Amino acid sequence: MKLVESRLQKLELRREEEKSFELPPGEGRRLLEAQIAAVHLRLQPEMESEEYVAPDPEEVKAMIHAHLEENRVRREEQVKQAAASRWGRAFPTRRFDAR
């Protein structure tokens, strides 16, 4: 019985840890705005120089879309690999070998 109680306590602690990583509503937006402000401050001296050339918005948009497409393809590949590894664990090929 003590083993079950200790296991339940560990699960409860893990659940509490996972909750602590979740952001409250609106916090994600605030963090994103803080990151944008930090980038703006970092680029401010360069932007004030005469040599600065603003990037083309269409070029930036294309780069963002390419990055998102790469991430989508990578996620799909990870899902396929995870499914394949689960299948392999559920039905090991050793069991079906005719050796």
C-alpha positions as CSV (number, residue, x, y, z in Angstrom):
1,M,0.0,0.0,0.0
2,K,2.9,2.3,0.7
3,L,4.2,1.7,-2.8
4,V,0.9,2.8,-4.3
5,E,0.8,5.9,-2.0
6,S,4.3,7.0,-2.9
7,R,3.6,6.4,-6.6
8,L,0.5,8.6,-6.4
9,Q,2.4,11.3,-4.6
10,K,5.1,11.3,-7.4
11,L,2.4,11.5,-10.0
12,E,0.8,14.4,-8.2
13,L,4.1,16.2,-8.0
14,R,4.7,15.7,-11.7
15,R,1.3,17.0,-12.5
16,E,1.9,20.1,-10.4
17,E,5.3,20.6,-12.2
18,E,3.6,20.4,-15.6
19,K,1.0,23.0,-14.5
20,S,3.8,25.3,-13.4
21,F,5.1,25.4,-17.0
22,E,1.8,26.4,-18.5
23,L,1.4,30.1,-19.1
24,P,-1.6,32.0,-17.7
25,P,-3.9,33.6,-20.3
26,G,-2.3,36.7,-21.9
27,E,1.2,35.8,-20.6
28,G,2.3,34.4,-24.0
29,R,1.4,37.6,-25.7
30,R,3.2,39.7,-23.1
31,L,6.4,37.6,-23.5
32,L,6.2,37.9,-27.3
33,E,5.9,41.7,-27.0
34,A,8.9,41.8,-24.6
35,Q,11.0,39.7,-27.1
36,I,10.0,42.1,-29.9
37,A,10.9,45.1,-27.8
38,A,14.3,43.5,-26.9
39,V,15.1,42.9,-30.6
40,H,14.0,46.5,-31.4
41,L,16.4,47.9,-28.7
42,R,19.2,45.7,-30.0
43,L,18.7,46.9,-33.6
44,Q,18.1,50.5,-32.7
45,P,21.7,51.7,-33.1
46,E,22.0,49.9,-36.5
47,M,18.7,51.4,-37.6
48,E,19.8,54.9,-36.8
49,S,23.0,54.5,-38.9
50,E,22.9,55.8,-42.5
51,E,24.0,52.4,-43.8
52,Y,20.9,50.6,-42.6
53,V,18.6,49.2,-45.3
54,A,15.1,48.0,-44.2
55,P,14.3,44.5,-45.3
56,D,11.6,44.1,-47.9
57,P,8.3,43.0,-46.2
58,E,7.5,40.5,-48.9
59,E,10.9,38.9,-48.5
60,V,10.4,38.7,-44.7
61,K,7.0,37.2,-45.3
62,A,8.4,34.6,-47.7
63,M,11.1,33.7,-45.2
64,I,8.5,33.2,-42.4
65,H,6.4,31.0,-44.6
66,A,9.4,28.9,-45.6
67,H,10.3,28.5,-41.9
68,L,6.8,27.5,-41.0
69,E,6.7,25.0,-43.8
70,E,10.0,23.4,-42.7
71,N,8.6,23.1,-39.2
72,R,5.4,21.5,-40.4
73,V,7.3,18.9,-42.5
74,R,9.6,18.2,-39.5
75,R,6.6,17.7,-37.2
76,E,5.0,15.3,-39.6
77,E,8.2,13.4,-39.9
78,Q,8.5,13.2,-36.1
79,V,4.9,11.9,-35.8
80,K,5.7,9.2,-38.4
81,Q,8.8,8.2,-36.6
82,A,7.0,8.1,-33.2
83,A,4.2,6.0,-34.7
84,A,6.8,3.6,-36.3
85,S,8.7,3.2,-33.0
86,R,5.5,2.5,-31.1
87,W,4.5,-0.1,-33.7
88,G,8.0,-1.7,-33.3
89,R,7.6,-1.9,-29.6
90,A,4.1,-3.3,-29.8
91,F,5.1,-6.0,-32.3
92,P,8.8,-6.7,-32.1
93,T,10.1,-8.4,-35.3
94,R,12.1,-10.9,-33.2
95,R,8.9,-12.6,-32.2
96,F,8.0,-13.2,-35.9
97,D,11.5,-14.4,-37.0
98,A,11.5,-18.0,-38.2
99,R,14.9,-18.7,-36.6
